[in-house]
């Protein structure tokens, strides 16, 4: 059995297909290597492809009309991307940017749709994937509307590192990446991080975060603790 076919058997939607269908997809897959900083597709581009990530990391990034960048999804090995243009022939709502060197496989939608369409469970799985994506975007929008920057940053730290008290983690997110995820600036993110440190929630070194009070972070993330950020944090 083709090695890619074995990997597709563990991927969403593709795991609902028959072995023969996965073998067909593996045979016609277009392999590609992308380097850090490259874009696989651009916002407002017609991109009617399906992408399987074998290795590396890709960010799903949306640009606002005034040029602000927002990371909507972080994609890793084993994830599958379904181009919106497959379903409505309209431009993509966001860009796919490579964050670390990645190996991918791509298919034109015209090759994947007939194979998926003959399997009811696979069609249902595609619908589930798209609904989960919509719910995630809702949470992002909800966070902007109802949580100040400190709450959004607390949620990011908790979801990304999933820490317990006194646990330390390498700082694998840059200030720019954090700012793009929480919809702020690197300067404000830096200030809020040190406010967390002053409040005893975490210790910060040049290379590590040490989480010292998870309950305080959780309260802040859920909006139960008032944020003292000043007017500038509400931009």
C-alpha positions as CSV (number, residue, x, y, z in Angstrom):
1,X,0.0,0.0,0.0
2,X,1.2,3.5,-0.9
3,X,2.8,5.3,2.1
4,X,0.7,8.4,1.5
5,X,-2.4,6.3,1.4
6,X,-1.6,5.0,4.9
7,X,-1.3,8.6,6.1
8,X,-4.5,9.6,4.5
9,X,-6.3,6.8,6.4
10,X,-5.7,8.9,9.5
11,X,-6.8,12.2,8.1
12,X,-10.2,13.8,8.4
13,X,-12.6,13.0,5.6
14,X,-10.1,10.8,3.8
15,X,-10.4,8.3,6.7
16,X,-14.0,7.6,5.5
17,X,-12.9,6.5,2.0
18,X,-12.2,3.0,0.9
19,X,-8.6,1.8,0.6
20,X,-9.0,1.8,-3.2
21,X,-10.1,5.4,-3.2
22,X,-7.2,6.5,-1.0
23,X,-4.8,4.6,-3.3
24,X,-6.2,6.6,-6.2
25,X,-5.8,9.9,-4.4
26,X,-2.2,9.0,-3.4
27,X,-1.4,8.1,-7.0
28,X,-2.5,11.5,-8.4
29,X,-1.4,13.7,-5.5
30,X,0.9,16.6,-6.4
31,X,3.8,16.7,-3.9
32,X,5.3,20.1,-3.0
33,X,7.9,21.6,-0.7
34,X,7.4,25.1,0.7
35,X,9.9,27.2,2.6
36,X,9.3,29.4,5.6
37,X,7.7,32.7,4.5
38,X,6.2,31.4,1.2
39,X,2.5,31.5,0.6
40,X,0.6,28.6,-0.8
41,X,-2.5,30.7,-1.7
42,X,-3.5,34.3,-1.3
43,X,-6.5,36.0,0.1
44,X,-8.9,37.0,-2.7
45,X,-7.4,34.3,-5.0
46,X,-9.5,31.6,-6.6
47,X,-7.9,28.5,-5.0
48,X,-9.9,25.3,-5.7
49,X,-7.6,22.7,-4.2
50,X,-7.3,20.3,-1.3
51,X,-4.1,20.3,0.7
52,X,-2.7,17.6,3.0
53,X,0.2,18.7,5.2
54,X,2.7,15.9,5.8
55,X,5.2,18.0,7.8
56,X,5.7,21.6,8.9
57,X,3.4,24.4,10.0
58,X,1.1,26.7,8.0
59,X,-0.9,29.7,9.3
60,X,-4.3,30.6,7.9
61,X,-4.1,34.4,7.9
62,X,-6.7,37.0,7.1
63,X,-5.9,40.6,6.2
64,X,-8.3,43.4,7.0
65,X,-8.9,46.3,4.5
66,X,-6.5,48.5,6.5
67,X,-3.7,45.9,6.3
68,X,-4.0,44.4,9.8
69,X,-3.0,40.7,10.0
70,X,-5.0,38.1,12.0
71,X,-4.1,34.4,12.4
72,X,-7.3,32.4,12.2
73,X,-6.0,28.8,12.3
74,X,-2.6,27.2,12.9
75,X,-2.2,24.1,10.8
76,X,0.2,21.2,11.4
77,X,1.2,17.8,10.1
78,X,-1.8,15.6,9.4
79,X,-4.2,18.6,8.8
80,X,-6.2,18.9,5.6
81,X,-7.3,22.2,4.0
82,X,-10.3,22.4,1.7
83,X,-10.2,25.5,-0.5
84,X,-13.4,27.5,-0.2
85,X,-13.3,28.1,-4.0
86,X,-14.1,24.4,-4.5
87,X,-17.6,24.9,-3.1
88,X,-18.6,28.4,-4.4
89,X,-16.0,29.3,-7.1
90,X,-15.4,32.6,-5.1
91,X,-12.1,34.0,-3.9
92,X,-10.4,32.7,-0.8
93,X,-11.2,34.6,2.5
94,X,-7.7,34.2,3.8
95,X,-4.1,33.3,2.9
96,X,-2.1,30.2,3.7
97,X,1.4,31.2,4.8
98,X,4.2,28.7,5.6
99,X,5.7,29.2,9.1
100,X,8.1,26.4,9.0
101,X,9.4,24.4,6.0
102,X,6.7,22.0,5.0
103,X,6.0,19.1,2.7
104,X,2.5,18.9,1.3
105,X,0.3,17.0,-1.2
106,X,-2.3,18.8,-3.3
107,X,-5.2,17.8,-5.5
108,X,-7.4,19.9,-7.7
109,X,-10.9,20.0,-6.4
110,X,-12.2,18.5,-9.7
111,X,-10.2,15.3,-8.9
112,X,-11.2,15.0,-5.2
113,X,-14.9,15.9,-5.4
114,X,-16.0,12.9,-7.5
115,X,-14.2,10.5,-5.2
116,X,-15.6,12.0,-2.0
117,X,-19.1,12.5,-3.4
118,X,-19.7,8.7,-3.9
119,X,-19.1,8.1,-0.2
120,X,-21.9,9.4,2.1
121,X,-19.8,9.3,5.3
122,X,-17.1,11.3,3.6
123,X,-19.5,14.0,2.4
124,X,-20.9,14.2,5.9
125,X,-17.3,14.5,7.2
126,X,-16.6,17.4,4.9
127,X,-19.7,19.2,6.2
128,X,-18.5,18.6,9.8
129,X,-15.1,20.0,9.1
130,X,-16.5,23.2,7.5
131,X,-19.0,23.6,10.4
132,X,-16.2,23.3,13.0
133,X,-14.2,25.9,11.0
134,X,-17.2,28.2,11.1
135,X,-17.6,27.7,14.9
136,X,-13.9,28.4,15.4
137,X,-14.1,31.7,13.4
138,X,-17.1,32.6,15.6
139,X,-15.0,32.1,18.7
140,X,-12.3,34.4,17.2
141,X,-14.8,37.1,16.4
142,X,-16.5,36.7,19.8
143,X,-13.1,37.1,21.5
144,X,-12.5,40.4,19.7
145,X,-15.9,41.7,20.6
146,X,-16.1,40.7,24.2
147,X,-12.6,40.1,25.6
148,X,-9.9,42.8,26.0
149,X,-6.4,42.1,24.9
150,X,-5.4,40.7,28.3
151,X,-8.2,38.1,28.2
152,X,-7.4,37.1,24.6
153,X,-3.7,36.8,25.5
154,X,-4.5,34.7,28.6
155,X,-6.6,32.4,26.4
156,X,-3.8,32.0,23.9
157,X,-1.2,31.1,26.5
158,X,-3.5,28.5,28.1
159,X,-4.6,26.9,24.8
160,X,-1.1,26.9,23.2
161,X,0.9,25.7,26.1
162,X,-1.8,23.9,28.2
163,X,0.3,24.4,31.4
164,X,0.1,23.4,35.0
165,X,1.4,25.6,37.9
166,X,5.2,25.9,38.0
167,X,5.6,24.3,34.5
168,X,8.0,26.0,32.1
169,X,7.9,26.2,28.3
170,X,10.2,27.4,25.6
171,X,9.0,30.6,24.1
172,X,8.1,29.2,20.7
173,X,5.7,32.1,19.8
174,X,7.2,35.4,18.9
175,X,5.6,38.7,20.0
176,X,4.6,39.3,16.4
177,X,2.9,35.9,16.2
178,X,1.0,36.5,19.5
179,X,-0.1,39.9,18.3
180,X,-1.4,38.5,15.0
181,X,-3.3,35.8,16.9
182,X,-4.9,38.1,19.5
183,X,-5.4,41.0,17.1
184,X,-3.1,43.5,18.7
185,X,0.4,45.0,18.4
186,X,3.7,43.5,19.5
187,X,4.2,46.4,21.9
188,X,0.9,46.0,23.7
189,X,1.4,42.2,23.9
190,X,4.8,42.7,25.5
191,X,3.3,45.1,28.0
192,X,0.5,42.8,28.9
193,X,2.9,39.8,29.3
194,X,4.9,41.8,31.9
195,X,1.6,42.8,33.6
196,X,0.9,39.1,34.0
197,X,4.4,38.7,35.5
198,X,3.8,41.6,37.9
199,X,0.5,40.0,38.9
200,X,2.3,36.7,39.7
201,X,0.7,34.7,36.9
202,X,3.9,33.8,35.1
203,X,7.7,34.4,35.1
204,X,9.3,35.5,31.9
205,X,12.9,34.9,30.8
206,X,14.4,35.5,27.4
207,X,13.7,31.9,26.4
208,X,11.0,30.6,28.7
209,X,7.6,31.2,30.2
210,X,7.1,29.7,33.7
211,X,3.4,29.5,34.7
212,X,3.0,30.4,38.4
213,X,-0.7,30.9,38.8
214,X,-2.9,29.1,36.3
215,X,-6.2,30.0,38.1
216,X,-5.6,33.7,37.7
217,X,-4.9,33.2,34.0
218,X,-8.1,31.1,33.6
219,X,-10.1,33.7,35.4
220,X,-8.8,36.4,33.1
221,X,-9.3,34.2,30.0
222,X,-13.0,33.6,30.9
223,X,-13.6,37.3,31.6
224,X,-14.2,36.8,35.4
225,X,-11.2,39.0,36.3
226,X,-11.3,42.7,35.4
227,X,-8.5,43.7,33.0
228,X,-6.5,46.8,33.9
229,X,-5.1,47.6,30.5
230,X,-5.9,51.3,29.9
231,X,-7.6,52.8,27.0
232,X,-4.8,51.9,24.6
233,X,-5.6,48.2,24.9
234,X,-9.0,48.6,23.4
235,X,-7.8,49.7,20.0
